[in-house]
């Protein structure tokens, strides 16, 4: 599928999944580009991460504790993972960030971030799962750190050098952990895809790539090679 069509479909799905007000079809003009929004899927509770997968399907995490795979052409939705997660309704814990392995054809794996335990004394996990064609199986926990009801970060970004960035929040502690180098909270972490520490990280033996963050909820690499984080 051409990139332009994939991007349009992703935008249309995002418009629907983040707001249930889309009815039928609506047209949106963005500069010289016309986007048509239509219902793709429904019933997904608190969608958090939305990705266009290498299999030309939409992949969505639901903060309530599940991962869904959607055929954008038919709207057919399958639940490919269900976990027992922290779920306090109005906060920010649960099934959160997600990223695909960059060599999907040979290594069909999915990285997922979720929280478990109580809202204010929980654990955040970065795990990798195998994709068997119908579900996510064989969980391997790569990293764990303290979690809370808010400010868990959780965004993932695979870099061109096949390392993985993970954003973490300060758990709402007023910035104490984000300023503590020995804490993994309030940071951008950089890992190898197997969970080990890259040898060229800023500090040898440490996952910390950047510190002083409150609750980074966006990670992207620009065409200039710079990494951008939104909070």
Buried (B, 14 or more C-beta within 10 A) or exposed (E): EEEEEBEBBBBBBBBBBEEEEBEEEBEEEEEEEEBEBBBBBEEBEBBBBBBBBBBEBBBBBBBBBBBBBBBBEEBEBEEBBBBEBBBBEEBBBBBBBBBBBBEBEEEBBBBBBBBBBBBBEBBBBBBBBBBEEEBBEEEEEBBEBBBBBBBBBBBBBBBEEEBBBBBBBBBBBEEEBBEBEEBBBBBBBBBBBEBEBBEEBEEEEBBBBBBEBBBBBEBEBEEEEEBEBEE
